[in-house]
Amino acid sequence: MAFFDELAARIETADSVVSVGLDPDPDRIPDFLDGDLPRWGFNRRVIDATHEHAACYKPNAAFYEDPDGWRALEETVAYAHGKGVPVLLDAKRGDIGNTARQYASVLDTVDAITVNPYLGEDSLQPFLSRSDAGVFVLARTSNPGARDFQNLEVGNDKRLYEYVAQRAAEWSDGNVGLVVGATAPEELEAVRELVPDLPFLVPGVGAQGGDAEAAVEHGLADGVGLVNSSRGIIFAGEETSEASAYFDAAGDAARRLKRRLNEYR
Ligand SMILES: O=C(O)c1cc(=O)[nH]c(=O)n1[C@@H]1O[C@H](COP(=O)(O)O)[C@@H](O)[C@H]1O
């Protein structure tokens, strides 16, 4: 099934647009998880606690880029799939075509990926040609430095992030979404006006303090889109050293975010 059809079905089943970010910072994994692959043990328990509320899981590749990390990622992806939840790998890839073809092979394992458009259309072609997968193109990111380049005017009164959004819409064969941060609600609204049909991945609610209402109001296209929180969910139990209470807190955080976002859907 095409990714955005699968996502639409999952959003309906879970009654949720929450993307749970799986960013298992080794420095923050609790001491009681000391098995062979602590990141996998951590993610498994997070998934057990949150899957009812998850429209998707979004592991960020930065937290898995070592031999044990890739094993932990594979286990995590298989486990999420076993719970019926799609997986979006946040890898922000972007490289010359020959290299991009290798990067794109990860779409045999995960369902969707984030990509960086800075190298231009040919660098994204190996991803875009996967009509079964979801390809989320960075348009307006959530970090303060997003203004450095993305907000530059590029002619015709357009900002670079707006131009990227329009080009991405032209590239889409029903398989493209955009990444637009919740920390920039005006930009979020501007992109939605330009690009009515693409689903957005909206990160930046939770730990980064972004605008949840704007994320839902502008992030969804025909009800489909994702609002991500990572640290705000997975480390919600950090105050406790008791294992079941720790992961119950993650489940509660995911449920609370789902309810809050659903108020605006
Ligand atoms: O592509 C992303 O997911 C992303 C884009 C962006 O503009 N801002 C952003 O925070 N992210 C990612 O979303 C996650 C946010 O994590 P929290 O701030 O802990 O919720 C991290 O994995 C970021 O790398």
The ligand as a Gaussian input file, in Angstrom:
#p B3LYP/6-31G(d) Opt

LIG

0 1
 O       12.826000      16.295000      10.357000
 C       12.527000      16.373000      11.551000
 O       11.866000      15.503000      12.101000
 C       12.853000      17.607000      12.272000
 C       12.808000      18.774000      11.527000
 C       12.818000      20.006000      12.195000
 O       12.680000      21.057000      11.592000
 N       12.947000      20.020000      13.537000
 C       13.062000      18.877000      14.287000
 O       13.120000      18.973000      15.514000
 N       13.094000      17.656000      13.659000
 C       13.336000      16.418000      14.414000
 O       12.214000      16.159000      15.248000
 C       12.649000      15.662000      16.520000
 C       12.248000      16.667000      17.587000
 O       12.549000      16.174000      18.854000
 P       11.969000      16.853000      20.195000
 O       12.405000      18.271000      20.165000
 O       12.631000      16.053000      21.281000
 O       10.470000      16.702000      20.163000
 C       14.148000      15.456000      16.402000
 O       14.402000      14.136000      15.966000
 C       14.551000      16.451000      15.353000
 O       15.720000      16.076000      14.663000

